[in-house]
């Protein structure tokens, strides 16, 4: 296992470890340099995004045989594809011949991201791969002594599918197990296998470090600030029920519906406002709130009684990330009355919230290079920031 190679990275790893060991009441914000230092970012890529399990897609993004979705993760060009056997697999998009991106060449911008094909043809030298990654054709290579088509298929990436989410691990030798048991328990009542993406907000690339996005997604302290007229009436800060204190790689809270917006009361619970009918079978308690949770580093999900928000947020550089927000609904609601109009209303609402978040996140990113960006103290409502530090400390090896 590699260790920090520069004094700056060593110091950041040491400080994060020290802060992660503090009690919640004494917790502090991450050292500002952790949000922009290129060498520290490279260290994160090596030990987190290339070794841990990362959520990159939903299976319904590749609904048919030959459907594909291109994703870039930690500098690796990947492709999610549904094979002729209906199995969803993830491959490297790098051609085994001369390393061209299979989605390059004269493909349209749309085709570079998603589409449906019978096979994959490299745009450079026309090597052709089947949907299961095996090499079908390599022009003029039959005369090369010892050439073995079976040994030159696309590199398959370790993949696990959980409740319709596609997780990958770029490290064939990782000792980190794939384990969503705790998340499944937290999501009690929500098996997202039978939910589907109904709307997507493609926010694109923003100049914000990936950790700022995770922190902002999870902490509700800022509801009284940037969201005081939007989310604070819906999810009152004082009514948020924070989750387990000792989760090593997860965090959750329950954002209870405020009295001003509740649509009724049942079994002593104020019922959460809805855009669509609530999923069948949920208890009154489950219909009283939106669940907010993360499995670090990149599973960010907010299941609600009628709509679940899933954030696909992946780093693209030390100070940048790419974000798509997906609105998932139970399959039973896809034909609900006025479905399109209600989904537009929900999507517009989330766009407003995201625009507010983006404005402050970008400002935090910019200000993190100030000489005065030091020693921030956290409020206990910012517990997820503290737990993210514990996760970072567990994944980033310190100097011996």
C-alpha positions, 0 to 999 in steps of 0.5 A: 500500500502506497503512502503519502509522498509529499509533506503537504499530503502527509500533513493533510492525512495526519490532520484529517486523522486527528480531527476524525478522532475528536468527539462530535462536540469538538469537531472541525471542518476539513482543512481547506486545502483538502478541497483543492490540493492536486496531490491530495486529490490524486491520493484520494483517487488512488485510495478511494475512487480506485479501491472502494465501491462506487455507484455509477449507474442505474440498470434502467439506464440500459433497458434493452439488449445492446443499450449502453451508458458511458461513464468516466470514473477516476480517469477511467473511461467505462461503459455500462452495457446490457448483454444479449443474455440481459445481464448488465456488465461494466467494461473499460471503453479502452480498445485492447489494440491501440487504446482508443476510446470505443465511444470516440471517432465520428459518433455524435455527442449523444452517441458518445454517452448512450445508445443501443448497438448490436456490438462495439466497433473501435473507431480507430482500426475497426476492432469489433467487440460483442456485448459480452466484451469478447473480441469478435473481429480484429481486421488483418490480425489472423496472420500475426503468429500467436494472436489469440482473440480470446485473450483480447476482449474488453477488460471487465470491471468488478460489478455489483448490482443492488436495488437497481444501482450499479456499483463498480470497483476498479481494483481487482485485488481490493480487500473492501467487501461490497456490503450494503446491509446497513443501508438496506436496514436504514432504507426500511420500506424502500426497496428501490429495485422496483423504482425507475428514473422518471426525470433527470437534471443534467447539471453538468460539470461545476467548479466544486470539489466532490467532498463539498457536494457530499457535505452539502447534500447531507447536512441540514444546518444550511436549511436556515440559510440558503434554503430558508424560504424553500426547504426550511418550511418543508424540513425544519432544522430542529425536526431533523432526526440525525442518524447513527453516530458510529457508521464508518462509511455511511450517514443518514437522517430523517427530514420530518415534514413541518407542520406548515406543509403537512398534508394530514396526520396519521398514527401521530405522524404529520404526513409529508407533502407529495407530488405523486401518490405515496408508494403502496405499503409504506407506514405512516411513519415512513410517509412522514419524512424524506430519508437522507443517506449516503454510503461514502464516497458516492452513493447519495440518495434521498428516498421519499414516499413518492419520489426518490432523489439520486445524485450521480456526483463523480469527481472530474478534478481537484476542484471539479465534479460532474452532477446528474440528479435523477428523480426515481418513482415507483413503477406503480406510479408511472401512469399516475394522473397528470404524471408529466405535469407533476414530474415537471413540478417536482423537477422544477422544485429540485432545480431551484434547490440545486441552484441555491446549493450550487451558488454557495458550493461554488463560493466555498470552493473559491474561498477555500484558498483564502489564507483565512480559511482555517479552523472552522468549528462545526455545529452538531447538525453537521454530523455528516461532515465529521463522519465523512472525515472518519471515512477519509481517515479509514481509507487514506493511509498515513505515514508510518 
